[in-house]
């Protein structure tokens, strides 16, 4: 019997995975040092260095908005600008936090193809104006996987990185669903980050089975200067840091992070395969991570909601987003697909 509470509005709806829960329980025995000087934070940081095959600087924050905003702020002065996709989370869903924490660094939006920036779009924005009256471009931020569920290939990242180096820009990656990108491509985390020219990664844990917590990894260690002070000032230095870092140990030490990413992706592929033949239903974007974006008649969307399904429709008229999670049950996916089929075929 499936869990009827499972929904597809967001992968944030899911609970805590067993590995993260068990690690937090272990960290809860006895006393340990505060403010990140504990054994769990040290272990988690070392696991990240092993996973990414490099001696990166590692920091922990409570959520993705803080991770992205503080990382971008560390790469900019207030008179600089950040180039991002017009659909980027930092542009549409972070309430001005990147500008706030950077003391005003302006976001400059660039057109994207299936949610992805291109070297051409970056170059166009970066070179649009170079006079002193315009905020000087300093950073490019991209999202992996993107906000529309597509994934940058290593060669695409390398091309963007080459453009950034040519123009004197740093490259930041919002990796809220980085796990799903790794799972889809079968690439190592290193191949999708510093080996492709990424300077800083915000690695998302919340959407991959954790209760709370993101990791900020600086592959260019010089860029991490005083970042610990930024975290403290922004209220992101947890006094009992072990409860932010221990879940990462649980996810990373046995490979659960990648297994769950694979599972969520497979559930998305299943949903797409079950409804792609329906008349009046179209995939809006390639299904490459854990999200399925469907174009459907408005009456079908309302009827589906009438059956109790929750999902977002912020992507234009007739567009619906369905997100799968680390714990999504395939039978629940089939129930959703069956309801879509019955409504559309009626």
N, C-alpha and C positions, 0 to 999 in steps of 0.2 A: 504494500500500500504506500503510495507516495505521500510526501508531506505537502498538504494543500496550501501551506503558507508560502511555499516557494514562488517567487515572482521574478519578473524579467526586466523591471524598471531600471535596476542598477546592480552592479556587482557589489555595491556598498550595502545592499540588503542582507548579504550573507553573514553568517556567524564567524566564530573563531575556529580555525582548523585544529585538530587534535595535537599536532606537533607544537604549534605556538602556545596552546593552552597548557600543555605538559611542561614546556620550558618555563612559562611564567610561574607555574606551581613549584617547580624546583627552585626557582630564584626566590621564592617566598619563604624558604627555610632559613632561619637565623638572620643575623645582621650582615651587612656588607657596606662598603664605602659609598658615599654619596657623590652626586654630580659627575658621574661617568668614570670615576676612579675604581670601579668595581670589576670583578673578574668576568662578568657576563658581557659588559661593554667591550672589554679587551678581546674576549673570544669572538664576539660578533664581528669586530673590526678585522680580526685576523682571517676569519672565514671569507670576508669580502675580498681581502687581498689575495687569498688563494683562488677564489672563484674568478676574479678578474685578472689574475696572473701578473699583478703589478703592485708596487708599494704605494697605494693611493692613500690620501687622507680621508678619513671617514667620520661623519658627524650624523647625529640622529635628531629628528624633529618630530613633532606630534602629527603633522598633517602635510598634505601635498602643497597647499597654498603657501604655507610658511617655508617649506623646503624650496619651492620654485622661487619665491619672492626674495628670500635671503640669498640664494645662490646668484640670482641675477643682480641683486644689489651689490654683491661682492665683485662683480665683473664690470660695474659701471660707476661713473661719477654722475652727479645730478644733471649735468648738461649733455649726457650721452643718450643714445636711443637703443632700443632693442627691436630687432626685426623678427616678426613672427607671422604665422599663417593667420588669415582672417578668421579661421575657426579655432584657433589655439585657446586652450583653457585659460592661459594667463590673460588673454584678451577678453573672453566672454564670460568667465565664471569665477574670477578671483577678486571682484569688487574693488579693483584699483590697488590691490595689495602690492604688486610689483612696483608701481609708481610710488606708493607710500613708503615702502622700506628702502627704496633707492633715493629718497628725497626728490623724486620728480622725473627720473629717467623715463622718457616717452616711449610708448610702444608704437611701432610703425608696422602696419599690416601689409602683407604681401599676398598676392593671389596664389592659390595652391591648386594642384591637380589631384583629385581624390584625397584631399586632406593633406597632401605632401608639398612642402616647399621644393623649389627647383633652384639650381644655380642661377638661372636666368632671372627668376623673380627676385631673388636676393640681390643680385647685381643691380637690377633696375631700381629697387628701393634705396640701396646703399649709395648709388651714384646720382640719384635724382637731384639732390642739392648738396653742395659741399662748402657753402658759405657759412660764415660765422653766425648768421641769424637763424640757423637751423640746427636742431639737436644732432650731434655727431654720432653716426652709427658705430656701435662698439661690440654688440653681441647679436648672434643669431640663436634663437631658441626653437627647437623642433620637438615634436611629441612622438614617442615610440612606445606602443602603437598609436596611431593618430586618433583624433577625436571621432573619425568616421570609420574606424576599425581597419584601416590599411596599415601596411608595414613597410618601412624603409629597408631596402636591401643594402648590403655592405658597399656595393659600388655606388649607390646613390648617396650614401653618407660620405664616402670618400670624395665624390665630386663636390658636394656641399662644403666639406672641410677644405678642399683645395681653393674654392672660391673665398671662403672665410680668410684663409691665410693670405691670399692675394690682396684682399681688401683690409687686412689688419683687424679682423673680427674674431672674437672668441666664440666657441660653439658650446651651447648648453643643451642638454637633452632632458625633457620632462618624461620620465619613465614610469608614469603611474601604472601603465600596463606593459612595462618592459619585459616581464616574464612571458607574456603572451607572444610578444615578438620573437623572443628567443625560441620558444616552443614551435612557432610556425615555421621559422626559417631553418631550425636545426643548427643555428650558429652559436658559438660560445659568446658569453657576455663580453669578453675582450674584443672579439671580432666586430661587435656592434657598438663599441664605444671607443676606447682610446686607440685601438689599432686602426680605426677608421677616422681618427682625428677629433673625437669628442673630448672637450676639456673638463666638463663637469656633468655628472649624471645625478638626477634625483630618482632614486629607485623606490618604486611604490610597494609597500607591504600591505596596506589596508585592503586593497582590492584582491589580494592573493592569500587571504586567510588570517590576517592579523586583525586585532581589535583596533589598533591605532599605531601609527608610526611609519615614517619614511626615513630612508638613509640618503645622505648627500655625499657623493664620492667625487673628490677632486683628483683627477688623473694628472693635471698640471698642479703640482703641490704649491708652487709659488702663488697661485691664485687663492689659496686657502689662508693667506696671512690674516690673522685676527678674526677668522670666521667664528671661532668659539665665542668671542666677545659679541658678535652680531647675534648669535643664538641666545646668549644670556640676555642681551638688551631687549630682544623680541619676545621674551617669555618662553623660549623653546629649550632652555636648559632644564631638564627634569631633575629634581633633587634625588628622586629614586630612579635614576636612569636605567637601572638593571631591568625594570619592567618595560622599558621601550626596546632595549637591546636583546634581552633574553629570547623573545619570540623569533628574532632573526636567527639565533642559534638553532632553534628548533626547525625552522624552515630550511636553513642552508646545510646543516650538517649531514642530512640524509638524502638531500635532493628533492625534498617535498615541494619546494618552490616551483621546480620545473614540471613535476608530475601534475600539480594542480593547474598550472598554466596549460598544459596539454589537454587536460580533462575539460577545462572551460572552452578551449578552442574546438574540441571535438563536438561538444554539445551545440556550439554555434553552427558548425558545419552540418550537423544532423538537422537542426531546425531549417536551415537554408535548403537542404536537399528535399525536405518533406513538403515545402510550399512553393518551390521555384517553378513548378509546372502549372500553377493555378492561373487562370485568366484574370487579369486585373491586378495581379500581384507581381511586383518586380523588385529585384534586388537593386538598391540605390548605389551600393558600393561593393567591391569585392569583399568576400568574407575571409579575412586573413588573421583575425584575432578572436576575441570572445564576444563580438557584437554582430548583430544582424540588423541591417537597416532595410525596411520594406516600404515600398510605395503601395498604398492600398486605398480603395475608395473610402471616403469619409464615413459613409454609413457603416462600413465594415469595422472601422476603427471604433465607432461608438458602440456597435453591437458587441465587439470584443470586450470593451470596458464594462458593458452591461452584464457580461458573464463573470465579472470579478477580476479580470486580468489587469495588472498594472504595468505600464510602460510609458516612455516619454515620446512626445510628438513635437519637439522643439526644432525640427529640421526642415520645416516647410510644410505646406499644405499636403496632406495625405501621406506624410512621412512618419514612420514609427520605428523606434529603436528598441531592440530586445537584447539585453545583456545576460550572458551566462556567467556562472561563478564557479569557484573551486569545488563547491558542493552540489551543483545543479544535478538533479536526477534525470536520466534520459527518459524515463517514463513521463516525467512532468513536461519535458520538451515535446514528447509525442502528444500529450493532452492539449498543449497549446496549439500545435500544428493541426490537430484534428478540429479544434474549435475554429481556427482560421479557415480551414477547408470548408467546414459546414456552413459558415457565415457567407463566404464568398460564393459558394456554389448554390446557395439558396435562391 
